[in-house]
Every structure is written in structure tokens, then in C-alpha cells.
Amino acid sequence: MATVLITGGTSGIGFSLAKEFAKKGENLVLISSNQENLEHAQTELRNRSKSEITIIQQDLAQLGAARQLFEKLDRDIDILINNAGFGLVGETEKINHQEDEALMLLNMVNLVGLCKLILPSMYQKGAGKILNVASVGAFQPGPYTATYFASKAFVLSYSRAIRYEAKKRGIQICTLCPGATQTNFFSKEQTTMPKDAMTADEVAQIAINKLMENQSVIVPGMKNRLMQLFPEKLKMAFVARRKAGEIKERNK
Ligand SMILES: NC(=O)c1ccc[n+]([C@@H]2O[C@H](COP(=O)([O-])OP(=O)(O)OC[C@H]3O[C@@H](n4cnc5c(N)ncnc54)[C@H](OP(=O)(O)O)[C@@H]3O)[C@@H](O)[C@H]2O)c1
């Protein structure tokens, strides 16, 4: 039985990943900033499977949070899924500085921290997998959602680099780049969910299958893969138009 740690395992893509791993009989360690959400997810998962479901409350948008979380762990992690993240939309000078810092701490700094803290035990065993969740936003800059897209570009670049390092030592590191997915993500960033968003269950199933095949960069959905063939300038203009429209709507 593997132990799978999922940050942001209480909702959306993270919870769907948790359901899939629980179905396979793996033991889970779920992390989120909210105890109530954690207990709710734990109950749901216990009703569905016999897997051991451990929950740990940790706000990963704080400096030093990866180490704090690591110190709370009482077991080795076989599969690390760095999934927790959020987005912010607005003109960069108008986005609250503290919120932007929290985004960068959650989406990048503590993701790196967890990789650095958990990799050594994986290297010792000569086995382990890491799945870092980026986004299709990693493939081009995102006007009016600048730090979010930049954070995901960072995740993709960092994950590909450490995959190269880890390969010779028996560890697999993959990056998941979902497109729009039906989760709380959009309500949290106060935007509208695109009509063609995939379900979180679909994304999670593809992610786990491809993680098991050790695919370096996983982009679920044909449309999301085709979109990457468009020139970067066009993709940026598309993002800018969409996000500027969202800001206008919000300010009405
Ligand atoms: N949905 C999309 O369209 C989409 C597309 C591309 C990439 N992604 C990426 O997919 C990942 C998962 O997002 P989602 O769409 O599933 O959104 P979601 O439903 O909002 O889930 C986010 C998860 O992260 C946790 N989280 C948020 N802030 C946290 C913090 N400070 N400390 C610890 N945990 C925290 C949340 O739990 P608590 O609130 O209980 O802390 C929740 O479990 C993110 O990295 C996101 O950037 C999403």
C-alpha cells in the first residue's frame, strides 16, 4: 500500500485525485488550510473505501509552511502531489500585494519546499513519484492574471528540471497542466467557469494514468493540447481579452 500525500486534497482536482487513489486502496494524507473541509473530505473518503485517511491542517501560503508540514508527518511518502493553488485576476498594480505574495508562497515556494524535503527519503528508498500541478497557463504569460500564469510557468520549469535530476535515481517527477476544470477555482478568483470546462474526475483519472506511465508533462483533453499549437502572441491576446472582460464584469 503506497502513502499518497495530496496538498489541497479537500476539493476540486485534489479531492478527485484522492477518490481515485482511495479506490486503488492507497493510504492518503490530505492537506488543506481548513479543518472543517479536511474532516468533510475524510468522512466522504472513509465512506467509499477502507484506505487509511489522515488529515493535516496546514496553511501552505505562509513562509516556512513546507517545513512545518514536514515536521508533522509521521510516515514516509511514496507519492507526493503538490496540487494546492489559487489564481488572482486583475491589473497587477491593483491586485493586493499580500494576496499576490500568498499566491506565490502557495503555488511556488512551498511546492519547492515539499519537493526538497520529501525527495531525500525517496532517494534513499530508490522509489517514489511526484506530481506537481501547473496549468495550461504555464505555456504563455497571462495578462491580467500575471502572477498566477508566471507561478505555473515556474512549476513547469522547476518540475521538468528536477525530473531530469531524479531520473537517474529511480524517482519519477511529472507535471499536470490542466485546462479549465469544474472546481471552486473560478469562484475563488471571482471569474466565470468556462462552459467547456472538464470535470475534476476526468482530469484526475487522466492524471493518475499518465503519472503511472511516467509521462513528463500531462495535458488532459484534446482541446487543451491543440490550443498549445497556437502562436504564443495569439494565446496571450486570448487570455488578455477573457480576463479583461471578467474584470469589466466584476466592476459593473
Ligand atoms: N480549476 C481549473 O480550471 C484549473 C486549471 C488549471 C490548473 N488548476 C490548478 O489545479 C490545482 C487545484 O485547484 P482546483 O481547481 O481543484 O481548485 P479548488 O477546488 O479551489 O481546490 C484548491 C485546493 O487547495 C487548497 N488550498 C487553498 N489554499 C490553501 C492553502 N493556503 N494552504 C493549503 N491548502 C490550500 C484548498 O483547500 P482549503 O481551501 O480547505 O485550504 C483546496 O483543497 C491548483 O493548483 C490550480 O491552480 C486548476
PDBQT file of the ligand as one rigid body, heavy atoms in Angstrom, charges set to zero:
ROOT
HETATM    1  N1  LIG A 301      -9.814  24.521 -11.985  1.00  0.00    +0.000 N 
HETATM    2  C1  LIG A 301      -9.106  24.878 -13.044  1.00  0.00    +0.000 C 
HETATM    3  O1  LIG A 301      -9.641  25.316 -14.089  1.00  0.00    +0.000 OA
HETATM    4  C2  LIG A 301      -7.593  24.711 -13.023  1.00  0.00    +0.000 A 
HETATM    5  C3  LIG A 301      -6.900  24.796 -14.245  1.00  0.00    +0.000 A 
HETATM    6  C4  LIG A 301      -5.530  24.649 -14.231  1.00  0.00    +0.000 A 
HETATM    7  C5  LIG A 301      -4.848  24.404 -13.060  1.00  0.00    +0.000 A 
HETATM    8  N2  LIG A 301      -5.527  24.322 -11.894  1.00  0.00    +0.000 N 
HETATM    9  C6  LIG A 301      -4.765  24.073 -10.653  1.00  0.00    +0.000 C 
HETATM   10  O2  LIG A 301      -5.286  22.927 -10.011  1.00  0.00    +0.000 OA
HETATM   11  C7  LIG A 301      -4.965  22.981  -8.633  1.00  0.00    +0.000 C 
HETATM   12  C8  LIG A 301      -6.187  22.619  -7.817  1.00  0.00    +0.000 C 
HETATM   13  O3  LIG A 301      -7.171  23.618  -7.959  1.00  0.00    +0.000 OA
HETATM   14  P1  LIG A 301      -8.721  23.313  -8.119  1.00  0.00    +0.000 P 
HETATM   15  O4  LIG A 301      -9.123  23.794  -9.439  1.00  0.00    +0.000 OA
HETATM   16  O5  LIG A 301      -9.023  21.918  -7.752  1.00  0.00    +0.000 OA
HETATM   17  O6  LIG A 301      -9.317  24.372  -7.075  1.00  0.00    +0.000 OA
HETATM   18  P2  LIG A 301     -10.082  24.227  -5.690  1.00  0.00    +0.000 P 
HETATM   19  O7  LIG A 301     -11.287  23.380  -5.840  1.00  0.00    +0.000 OA
HETATM   20  O8  LIG A 301     -10.220  25.620  -5.223  1.00  0.00    +0.000 OA
HETATM   21  O9  LIG A 301      -9.059  23.438  -4.754  1.00  0.00    +0.000 OA
HETATM   22  C9  LIG A 301      -7.940  24.048  -4.165  1.00  0.00    +0.000 C 
HETATM   23  C10 LIG A 301      -7.431  23.188  -3.020  1.00  0.00    +0.000 C 
HETATM   24  O10 LIG A 301      -6.272  23.847  -2.458  1.00  0.00    +0.000 OA
HETATM   25  C11 LIG A 301      -6.453  24.016  -1.071  1.00  0.00    +0.000 C 
HETATM   26  N3  LIG A 301      -5.818  25.250  -0.616  1.00  0.00    +0.000 N 
HETATM   27  C12 LIG A 301      -6.116  26.512  -0.996  1.00  0.00    +0.000 A 
HETATM   28  N4  LIG A 301      -5.371  27.395  -0.318  1.00  0.00    +0.000 NA
HETATM   29  C13 LIG A 301      -4.584  26.663   0.517  1.00  0.00    +0.000 A 
HETATM   30  C14 LIG A 301      -3.603  26.996   1.478  1.00  0.00    +0.000 A 
HETATM   31  N5  LIG A 301      -3.299  28.274   1.729  1.00  0.00    +0.000 N 
HETATM   32  N6  LIG A 301      -2.987  26.004   2.164  1.00  0.00    +0.000 NA
HETATM   33  C15 LIG A 301      -3.320  24.710   1.930  1.00  0.00    +0.000 A 
HETATM   34  N7  LIG A 301      -4.227  24.326   1.018  1.00  0.00    +0.000 NA
HETATM   35  C16 LIG A 301      -4.846  25.292   0.332  1.00  0.00    +0.000 A 
HETATM   36  C17 LIG A 301      -7.977  24.090  -0.888  1.00  0.00    +0.000 C 
HETATM   37  O11 LIG A 301      -8.331  23.708   0.426  1.00  0.00    +0.000 OA
HETATM   38  P3  LIG A 301      -8.722  24.738   1.591  1.00  0.00    +0.000 P 
HETATM   39  O12 LIG A 301      -9.474  25.861   0.954  1.00  0.00    +0.000 OA
HETATM   40  O13 LIG A 301      -9.542  23.896   2.508  1.00  0.00    +0.000 OA
HETATM   41  O14 LIG A 301      -7.421  25.164   2.194  1.00  0.00    +0.000 OA
HETATM   42  C18 LIG A 301      -8.448  23.052  -1.885  1.00  0.00    +0.000 C 
HETATM   43  O15 LIG A 301      -8.377  21.769  -1.327  1.00  0.00    +0.000 OA
HETATM   44  C19 LIG A 301      -4.436  24.402  -8.383  1.00  0.00    +0.000 C 
HETATM   45  O16 LIG A 301      -3.025  24.355  -8.280  1.00  0.00    +0.000 OA
HETATM   46  C20 LIG A 301      -4.863  25.158  -9.615  1.00  0.00    +0.000 C 
HETATM   47  O17 LIG A 301      -4.001  26.238  -9.893  1.00  0.00    +0.000 OA
HETATM   48  C21 LIG A 301      -6.892  24.462 -11.842  1.00  0.00    +0.000 A 
ENDROOT
TORSDOF 0
